[in-house]
Structures are given as structure tokens and as C-alpha cells.
């Protein structure tokens, strides 16, 4: 298989780090099998018991100091170099999604309704690949800290690991993470062209209360459905009229519940949705804007409302120096055209919690090579070209060598 996977861009790594190049290639077949095993056995957030055991077992076999049950099911592997130096953290998430796996492969999920359709199996494999490579080529200087994180899909895994001491013993000087990107070809990388790579994620529940009644006599009731409709239209004016047009805000409603029959006006209507922001200052004012609009409209029509607003994940921040370092080192390894710049995503990523505490870089890894690998993440037929593993391991390992030996 090795002779079939060598990509022109990957060949360039041989000139920069020949030992690293050979180590990655020699372990490629085994790592593909690890990835397929993980795809077959997905586990939901904070249920990654098997995955954690697989990770911890490999790390111990390869000579790493292992910490388990960090933040629930998280695992940390530490490798110390021959000389003291800086500490680099690399992070991968391990959890799957509550979805069906519909790929036409013998390694599709064996658990109905649970699937690695966001690529976390690839993320975990990349980091295990880094671990295996450095167990073979050694680490001359500094410390490598590999963080295998649970529960990214629900936005709490990174926070739980941090609360359980993941930032300590040893303290990191820099941390890096990645996400698969089916919009990019294998061998391509991208980083955000702004400070923030991913949006802050907040969720809300708005309950509108009126006075129920017969749909034929609305004047004898207070129509909670009509009030809700007016509120939903008005809330979008926050984005278009109260926020700087050059700023980025998403306010979306995904669920509306109210009533039992078309001829009955309900007492209450409940709305659930999400707010996404990049600018922390904009995030601070969204709840107040929403509350003022909703309460005043409800009051104007004789009703009332209550807004429950939950701040979930902060915006993912790229440190300028870390981003520049990643771009320069990755281009030196894979060619000047290997790394591009992309717009920030309004999707959430709980790696953001690490970026609030440690200088960080988060980048996207190309995984597409044709129709079968172009399906988007969070779709039932999402899959990757496994040659992307070469570049995931290569980029992270090259970053580690460049940073720790600098």
C-alpha cells in the first residue's frame, strides 16, 4: 500500500526531515487500520471508554507517560526529550455523533445511530501517528504533550479536561489542533485569515406566554403564536440593524413548539435556537438585545416572555505568532502552495477553551480526492481519503520538531 499513497506534496517532506518522512510511511498501513477500527467503534461524548483504552494502550507501548480519566474519559501522553526545553501540546478529539453511518465500506460503524461523521477518528489517528513517529525517531529537546479529548461534539470536553488539570504538569508554551476539511484536497491546509477561526456558541430558549383560547375568537385570547412570530422577525433586525455590518453574527431558530390543535390558541410557545459570534464584545451584547426586543413585543401584545440564554463555547482564537509559525513551517515542508487562508467558520469548536489559556493555532486538513470523499461533515456518508493521514501526521510532527528544536 505504501507505494500507492505517496503524494507529490508529501514527497517534499523527505528533503526537510528524511527520518520523519520514512517513519510516517513505514507506519502508514498500521495507522490506516487503527483509523478504520476507530470508525467501526464510535462512542458518544463522555462515553469514549474503548477509545480511551485503545489510545492509552498504544501510548504506553510506545514509551509515553500516560494520564487517564482526565475530564472524564480524556487521555494525555507525555514524551520528554533528552534536553529540557519548551513544551508543545497537540490535541485531538475522540467522540462521535448520534447519527447513522451509511458509507459503503467494511469499516462502517457497528453501532446503529452512532458514527464518526465529523472525522474525530482521523484526528485521533493523526495524534497516535505523531506518538508512534516520535517513539521511533526520538525527541532531542523539549516535551511533547499529546491531549486526547472527549466530548467535543457537545462543547464541554476541553473545559472538563482543563478543570481536571490538563493545562498543568507540564505547562504548555503552545498548543495546536486541526480539523478535517472535505472542502480541501489531500495535501492542502488552511488557516483562518482573521484572529478568530471559529465562532462562539451560545444557545437560547425563549418562552412566550399569552392566554389560550378558541382560534375562532382571537380577541378573547392573547395569541402566543402571533407574538412569537413577531418576535422572531424582529430578532433578525439585531443582526441587520444593531450590529456592525462588517461583524459576523448568526442568530438561528431550529425549534418551535406550541399548541395541540389548529383550532386552539395555546397558552405558551417555546423557541430554541443558537447565536454564533466571532467578536467577544458582540457576544456580550446579544443577550441584552434579544431580551429587550422579545419582552417589549410580548408586552405590547398583552403577553410576556422569558429568555434563558446559555453561554457554551468561546470563539476559537489563533495567536498571530503561532499561526505565522505554522504557515511558514508547513510551507517549508510541503511547498509554498500547501497552506491557504480561509474565512472563519461560524461553527463551534471547543478547542477554543485551550486557545483562551495557551498561545494556539488551529488549522484545517484537506481530506478530499473525489466524489466519495467530498460529502460534508455531519452527513451520513462522510468519509475521507486516508492519504490525508500522511499530511496530518506530517504537519503536526513537523510543527513539533520546528517548535521544540527552535
N, C-alpha and C positions, 0 to 999 in steps of 0.2 A: 504493500500500500504506500510506503514512504515515497517511492519513485513517482507516484501518481499525484502527490499532494504538493510538490514543490511549486511555489508560485514565484513569478519573476521578481516581485517586490520583496518576497521573503528571502530570496537568494542574496539580496543586498546586505542582509544581516551578517552573512558569512565574512564579509570584509571588515566589519566593525567588531564583531565578537564571534570569532570562529568556534570557540569552545561552547558558547551558549547556543549557537546555531546547531551544532552537532547533537548537543544534549536534548534540545527540543525535538529534533527529527527522530532521534533514536527512541524517544518515549511516546511519540505521536499515536501509534497503534493502541498502546495500553490506555492512553488518555481518552481516546475515542470510545473505548469500551467502558471506561468509567462514566463518561458523559451519557452513554446510552443506558447504563444501569440506573443512573440518577433520573433520567427521563422516564424510565419504566416504573420507578418507585417514588412518585412525587408525594410530598407531605405538606399540609397546610401550615399556616402561621402558628408558631409555638408548639407544633406537633412534629417537628423535624428530628425525631428520635433516631430513626435509622440513618438518616443523612448525617447527623452529627457523629454517630458511631463510626460510620464509614470514613469521615474526614479525620476524626481523632486517631483512628487505627492507622491510616496511611501516614499521618504526621509523626506518630511515634516510631513507625517502621523506618522512617527517613531521618530520624535523629533530632526531631524538634522537641522543645519543651512545650507541653500541651496543657492548656487550661480549658476545662469543660464546664458546662452548665452556666455560662456567663450570660446573664439576661434571659435565663430560661434554658434555651437549647443552643446557645451560641458556643463557638469553639475558637480559641486563639492558639496559634502556633508561633513559637519564637525561636529564631536561629541567630546565635551570636557569632560575629566574625572573630578572626584571630586577633584583631586590634579593636580597641574601643573607638567609637565614632558616633555618628548620628544614627537616629532611629527612623526608619521608614515603615509606615503602615500601609498595607494593601487590604482592601475589603471586598468580599463577595457576599451576596445574599443567597439564601438556600431554599426559601419557601416557594410553594406552588400556588396555583389559583384554583378556586372552586368551579372548574369548567370541565367539559368533556374533551378528550384528546381524539382527534379524528385524522391523524396523519396515517398514511398507508405504509407503515414501517413496522418491523417486528419488535421494535423497542418502544412502541407507543405505551402509554400509561396502562398499568394493570388495575388501577383503582378508578372505577367509574365516578365521574364527577370531580376528579382531581387531576390536574395536568400542569406540566411545566410549559405553559404557553406564554411566558414572559422571558424565558431564557435564563432563569436562575441556575438551571442545570449546567449551562455553558459557563456562567460566571464562576460557579463553584469549581468546575473542571479547570478553568483557567488558573485559578489560585492554587489548586492542587498541583497543576503543572509547574507553576513557579516554585512550589515547595520541592518537588522532585528534582527539578533542574539544579537548584542551589544545594540540594543534598549531594549532588554529584560533582558540581564544579567548585563548590565551597564558597565561603564568604570571607574575603580578606579583611574587611573593615566594617565597623558599624553593626547594627542589629536590624534584622528583618522581622516585622511583626505582621502576621497574617491573620486577618479577622474574618471569620465565617459567621455571618449574621443571620438570625432568624427574622421572620415576620416583617419583611419589607412591605409586603402587599397590603398590610393593614396599617402601616405607618408608625409602628411602635417598637420594632426590633432594635434599631440603633439606639433609641432613647433608653431602652431597658438595659442594653449592654453597657452604655455609658454610666447609668446609675449603678451598675454592678462592677464598676472599676475598669472598664475596657480602655480608658484613656491613661491608666497608670501602669507602672511596673512592666515595661518602661514607658515613659512619656514619649510621644512621637513628635518628631520635628516636621514631619509632612505625612499626609495620607493621600492615597489615590484610589479611585474606583472607576468602574466602567459599566456600560450597559450595551447589550447587543442592539444593533440598528439594521433592520431589514431594508431600510431605505438606502443603505450604503453597500457597495460591493465589497467582497472579501479583499482585504489588503488596504482598505480605506479606513481612515479615522476622522472624527470631527470633534471639535470643542466649541463651546458657546462663544459667540462673538461679543458677548456682554459679560458683566460681572456675575450675573445670575444665570445659571444653567437650567434650573428647574424652578417651578412656581411653589410658593407656599400653598398649603392645602388646608382649607377650613370647611367645615360642614355646618349646616344650619337646619333647624326645624322651626317652622312658623305655624302657629295655631291661630286661626281666625275664628272668633266666636260671634255668632249672631243670635237669632231667635227663630227656631224652626217653625214650619207651618205648611199649609197646603199650597202647592205650586200654582193653583188657580187663584189664590188670594195673597199675592206677594206683599200687598200693602199692610197686611196684618202680621207680617213677619219681618225679620231683619235678615236679608239674604246673604249668608256667609259665602256662598259660591260666587255671587256677583262681586262682593267685596274683595274676595281673593283674586278674582280676575283683574280688578282694577289695580290691586297691589302689585301683581306680577308684571303688568305692563309698566307701571311706574318705576319698579326696581331697576329696569333696564336703563332708565334715564340716569341712574348713578354712573354707569359706565360711559354713556354718550355725552352727558352734560355736567357731571360733577368731578370727573377725573380727567387729568391732562390727556389729550388725545395721543400724545407720544408715550404715555404709560401703557402698561398691559394689565388688563383685568378681565376675568371671565366670571360671570355670575349665571349659573345654570340651575334649573329646577329639573329634577329627574323623577319626582314622585308627587302626586296629588291624590289625597284620599278624602272622601266626604260623601255622605249620603248613602241611602239604601235603595232608592227608587226614583225614577224620573219625575214622579208627581209629588214628591215630598221634598221640601226645602230643609236641609239639615241644620242642626244647631251649630256644628263646627266643621271646619275644613282644615286639614293638615297638609303642609307643603314641606318637602325635604329637598335640599339641594346643596350645592357646593360653591365656594368662592375661591378663585385662584388669583394670586397676585405675585409680582416679582419684587416690587419696591416695598421694603418693610414699612415705610411711612404710609404708603397707600393702604397696606394691610391694617394698620392701626385705626383707620377711619371708616372702614367698610361696615363694621357692625353698627356704629352710630348712625350712619347714613341710612342703612336698611331699617333700623328700628324707628327712626323718625318718620320715614315715609309710610311704613306699614301702620304704625299707630295712628298717625293723623288721618290717613284714608279710612281706616276702620272706624275711627271716631266720627268722621264726617257722615258716614252712612248709618250711624247708630249701633255699631258693633265695637268689638275690642279685639286685640291680638296680643300674642306673646311670642317673642323671638328667643329661641335658645341657640346660641352661637358658640361653636366649639373650635378652638384653635388646635389644629392637628400637627402639621409638619411645617417647619420654616422653609424659606426659599433656600435653594442649593447654591452656595456661593463658591465661585472659583477664585482662589488667590491669584492675583496677576502674575506674581513671580513664579508660582508653581505651574500655572498654565503655560507661561512662556518657556519654562524649563521642559515641560512635557513636549511641547511643539518642536523645540529645537532638537531634543534627543531622539524623538521618534522619527523626525525627518532625516536625521543623520543615519538612522538605522535602516529605514525603509524607502528613502527617497523624498525629495522636496515636495512631491505632489501627494504624498501619502496622507497628510493631515490637512483637512479643510476646516472652515469655520461655518457654523450653523446658527440659526436663530434659537433663542432659549425655548424650551418646551414649557407649556402650561400644565403638563403633567407633574405629579408629585414624585418625590424620591427621598426616602428617609435617610439616605447618606447625608442629607442636609444637616442632620444633627451633629455629625462629625465635623462638617465644614464650619460650624459655629465655634468650634473649640480648637481646631488644628488647621494650619495652612494646608489647603487642599486643591486637588484637581480631579475633575470628573469628565470622562470622555466617552464617546460612542465608538463602538467596534462594528465595522461592516460585516454582515453575515449573508449577503445575497449573492447568488450566482445564476439565478434563473427563476422561472415561474414557481417552482416548488418551494423556493426559499424567499419569496417576496411577500408572503402573507404577513400582515401586521401583527405585532404583539397583542396579546389578549384575544386572539382569534383561535378557533378550534383546530385549524390546520397550520398553525405557526410552526415553522421548523427552520433550521439553519444549515448552511453549508459548513461542514465540520472542519474544513480548512481554516475557518476563522479562528479555531483554537490555536493554530500556529501563531497567528498575529496577536491574539490576546495574551498568550504566554510571553511572546517575544517582546511586546510593548511594555508589559509590566516588569519583566526581568531586566530589560534594557534600562528602564527608568530606575530600577533599584541599583543596578551596577553604576549608573551615571551619578546618582544622588549620593550613594554611600561611599563611593571612591573619590568624590569631588574634593 
